[in-house]
Amino acid sequence: MRAFKWGVLGGGQMGFAIKSGAVKAGVIRGSDVIVSDPVFNKQSYETKWKSFGAKCKEENKEVIQNAKFILLSVKPQILPEIADELAKLEEDQTVISVIAGQKLEKLESLCGKAKVVRVMVNTACSIGHGAAALCANDAVTAEDFEEIQALFNATNGAVDILPEKGFDAFTALSGSGIAYVYMMAEAMADAGVHGGLSRDYATKVAVQTILGAAQMAAQTKKHPAILKDAVTSPGGCTMAGVRTLEKLGYRSSIIEAIIATQERCQNF
Ligand SMILES: NC(=O)c1ccc[n+]([C@@H]2O[C@H](COP(=O)([O-])OP(=O)(O)OC[C@H]3O[C@@H](n4cnc5c(N)ncnc54)[C@H](OP(=O)(O)O)[C@@H]3O)[C@@H](O)[C@H]2O)c1
């Protein structure tokens, strides 16, 4: 029996988004979380973790020794640095890796005797609206997998069990894709400012427009092209914008960006 149910190695953005989201959703207790990160000696993130009662440590061995489910949320390049620590994991422990591009096979070879679950998610899980994909190695029990799934169900709008071969595409589309939507919001707001709106107002309207479009697509389940056609009247203003976007390679730039992201994931 480990002292903490939930451990986190790497208390940065993603680790915090997942755990704070789960605490907010009420599926885990903050006091059941132990997190390690060398930045804790430089404080900032430590204050955030402590705000919901997590135990903060600077040394990974505290998490390795004391937690049952361990969220691995360091950058991929840190893995060699912590390999000796990961090798000490025991068979009663399960590692939940959110590291982009790191396959189950590699994680298994690094994580001692621990079972391994691979997850991809985006930062919107901190407010319960992420999209997550999960896959597990054969050693993970149905009971443990259910607990892990419950954690992600509570912090995401959609959770799917995805064959591992789809992970890099999912990472590019959703884990990174959320950044490209923010860029769209930023660009739309810039255009609003160019048109004379205040920065705050233009940003608010841009965000609400994206939110509304996403809700329409999700709720109506209509193909995005049909929803686009519905606001594109013959000879109208929207069609003038559509023509310009097509001329500038709008859809192709998004496709290429997501493919480039996927290729980068494959090269970690
Ligand atoms: N951000 C996203 O949207 C996103 C989405 C999906 C998946 N991911 C994955 O999530 C992982 C973490 O990304 P992130 O954005 O959360 O990065 P991050 O904010 O930099 O968090 C990683 C944390 O790990 C800490 N760290 C560095 N060396 C460590 C060590 N030896 N032991 C323990 N912790 C250590 C870092 O401290 P320092 O800052 O001092 O180095 C940092 O606080 C990545 O593998 C990424 O692929 C991220």
The ligand as an ORCA input file, in Angstrom:
! r2SCAN-3c Opt
* xyz 0 1
  N       1.640     21.451    -22.909
  C       0.798     20.770    -23.644
  O      -0.157     21.303    -24.201
  C       0.937     19.274    -23.770
  C      -0.091     18.547    -24.400
  C       0.019     17.160    -24.445
  C       1.138     16.526    -23.926
  N       2.126     17.268    -23.363
  C       3.290     16.550    -22.837
  O       3.367     16.829    -21.465
  C       4.728     16.794    -21.066
  C       5.003     17.998    -20.203
  O       4.774     19.171    -20.973
  P       4.474     20.564    -20.266
  O       3.966     21.475    -21.313
  O       3.686     20.338    -19.029
  O       5.969     20.991    -19.895
  P       6.438     21.871    -18.658
  O       5.425     22.895    -18.315
  O       7.835     22.305    -18.981
  O       6.457     20.806    -17.459
  C       7.472     19.873    -17.283
  C       7.983     20.060    -15.879
  O       8.952     19.048    -15.618
  C       9.984     19.660    -14.863
  N      11.204     18.891    -14.865
  C      12.371     19.127    -15.520
  N      13.284     18.206    -15.191
  C      12.683     17.356    -14.314
  C      13.123     16.217    -13.614
  N      14.365     15.743    -13.756
  N      12.263     15.600    -12.777
  C      10.990     16.049    -12.608
  N      10.522     17.144    -13.252
  C      11.361     17.783    -14.099
  C      10.136     20.998    -15.534
  O      10.919     21.888    -14.756
  P      11.806     23.036    -15.552
  O      10.816     23.980    -16.104
  O      12.675     23.598    -14.501
  O      12.596     22.308    -16.607
  C       8.685     21.424    -15.682
  O       8.196     22.065    -14.519
  C       5.584     16.768    -22.324
  O       6.205     15.524    -22.444
  C       4.603     16.986    -23.442
  O       4.913     16.183    -24.557
  C       2.044     18.618    -23.256
*
